[in-house]
């Protein structure tokens, strides 16, 4: 639809829907990041990485797979893993078959940190996300998730459903930490 100065603009319903999604995303992520920092010293992206590893086979993933599943850039994932490695929440493991390949492994200390942070994570989601959305809203989002995951299999894989059900923010750190 043409707008002022010939710029294309969205219909009000389209713009309001998009803006509502962005507002909800920002509100939940800011709340999650603040609470996880305050109570556990973890950024929401760090929580996501720990949770992603916890749900992976053998509690480990290659760096590319970890970046993909946590919805982070490869460079951002490398820096984040380095920070988590310094505090012994994860460790790197060299693939014995392909010496150039490195996996990130959740440590026992990382697993304990994740278990402690899950209560905070779930409490914040109840307070911010669930309080701001109705059951009908969440059903619509669930339907959208199913449709998007079928349309773009590379966007998410079969482990995401169980991973999200077990408490991962599922890449929630995209906006909170960049």
C-alpha positions in Angstrom: 0.0 0.0 0.0 1.6 3.4 -1.0 2.1 5.8 1.9 3.6 9.2 2.3 6.3 10.1 -0.1 5.7 6.9 -2.1 7.0 4.6 0.6 5.3 1.2 0.8 3.6 0.8 4.2 1.7 -2.1 5.8 -2.0 -2.2 6.6 -2.7 -1.3 10.3 -3.6 -4.9 11.1 -0.4 -6.2 9.6 1.8 -3.6 11.3 0.1 -4.0 14.7 0.4 -7.8 14.6 4.1 -7.5 13.7 4.8 -4.8 16.4 2.9 -6.9 19.0 5.1 -9.9 18.3 8.2 -7.7 18.6 7.0 -6.1 21.9 6.2 -9.5 23.4 9.6 -10.8 22.4 11.5 -7.9 23.8 9.5 -7.8 27.0 10.0 -11.5 27.7 13.7 -11.5 26.8 14.5 -8.5 28.9 12.7 -9.9 31.9 14.4 -13.3 31.4 17.8 -11.8 31.0 17.5 -9.6 34.0 16.2 -12.3 36.3 18.7 -14.9 35.1 21.5 -12.4 35.6 20.3 -11.3 39.0 19.6 -14.8 40.5 22.1 -17.0 38.6 24.7 -14.8 36.9 23.6 -16.2 33.5 22.6 -14.3 30.4 19.6 -15.7 28.6 21.8 -16.8 25.7 24.0 -18.7 28.2 20.9 -20.4 29.6 19.9 -21.3 26.0 23.2 -22.9 25.3 23.2 -24.9 28.5 19.7 -26.0 27.9 20.4 -26.9 24.3 23.4 -29.0 25.4 21.4 -30.7 28.2 18.8 -31.9 25.6 21.4 -33.1 23.1 22.5 -36.7 22.8 25.4 -37.2 25.2 24.9 -33.6 26.4 27.2 -32.4 23.6 27.0 -30.8 20.1 29.4 -29.6 17.5 29.8 -25.9 17.4 27.8 -25.4 14.2 24.9 -27.5 15.4 25.0 -25.7 18.8 24.9 -22.3 17.0 22.0 -23.5 14.8 19.9 -24.9 17.6 20.5 -22.0 19.9 19.8 -19.6 17.0 23.1 -17.7 17.5 25.8 -16.7 15.0 28.8 -19.0 14.8 31.1 -16.2 16.0 28.7 -15.4 18.8 28.5 -19.0 19.8 32.3 -19.3 19.9 32.6 -16.3 22.2 29.8 -17.5 24.4 31.3 -21.0 24.7 34.6 -19.5 25.6 32.9 -17.5 28.5 31.1 -20.6 29.7 34.3 -22.7 29.5 36.1 -20.2 31.7 33.6 -20.8 34.5 33.6 -24.6 33.8 29.9 -24.8 32.8 31.0 -26.4 29.5 34.1 -27.9 28.0 35.4 -28.4 24.5 36.1 -31.9 23.2 38.1 -32.6 20.1 36.5 -35.2 17.8 38.9 -38.2 17.8 37.9 -39.2 14.2 38.1 -35.7 12.7 40.7 -33.8 14.7 39.7 -30.4 13.3 36.2 -30.8 14.7 35.3 -29.6 18.2 32.2 -30.3 20.3 30.9 -28.5 23.3 30.0 -30.6 26.3 27.8 -29.7 29.2 29.8 -30.3 32.5 28.3 -31.5 35.7 28.7 -27.9 37.1 26.9 -26.6 34.0 24.1 -29.1 34.5 23.7 -28.0 38.2 23.6 -24.3 37.1 21.0 -25.1 34.5 18.8 -27.0 37.0 19.0 -24.0 39.4 18.1 -21.5 36.7 15.2 -23.5 35.2 12.9 -22.5 38.1 13.7 -18.8 37.5 13.2 -19.3 33.7 9.8 -20.9 34.1 8.7 -18.4 36.7 9.6 -15.5 34.4 7.8 -17.1 31.5 4.7 -17.6 33.6 4.9 -14.0 34.8 5.6 -12.3 31.5 4.7 -14.5 28.5 1.8 -16.6 29.9 0.3 -13.6 31.7 0.5 -11.5 28.5 -1.1 -14.1 26.3 -4.3 -16.0 26.3 -4.7 -19.7 25.7 -6.1 -18.8 22.3 -3.0 -16.6 21.6 -0.7 -19.5 22.5 -2.7 -22.0 20.4 -2.2 -19.6 17.4 1.5 -19.4 18.2 1.7 -23.2 18.4 -0.1 -23.6 15.1 2.3 -21.0 13.6 5.3 -22.9 15.0 4.1 -26.2 13.5 3.4 -24.6 10.1 6.9 -22.9 10.1 8.7 -26.0 11.2 7.1 -28.0 8.4 7.7 -25.3 5.8 11.4 -24.8 6.7 12.9 -28.0 8.2 16.3 -26.3 8.4 14.8 -23.6 10.7 14.2 -26.2 13.5 14.8 -29.9 13.9 13.0 -32.8 15.6 14.7 -32.1 18.9 13.2 -28.6 19.3 9.7 -29.8 20.5 11.1 -31.9 23.3 13.8 -29.3 24.0 11.2 -26.5 24.4 9.0 -28.7 26.5 11.9 -29.3 28.9 12.5 -25.6 29.5 14.8 -24.1 26.9 14.1 -20.6 25.8 14.9 -22.0 22.4 17.1 -19.3 21.1 15.5 -16.5 23.1 18.8 -14.7 23.3 18.8 -13.3 19.8 17.8 -9.8 20.8 19.0 -9.7 24.4 22.7 -10.3 23.6 24.2 -9.1 20.4 
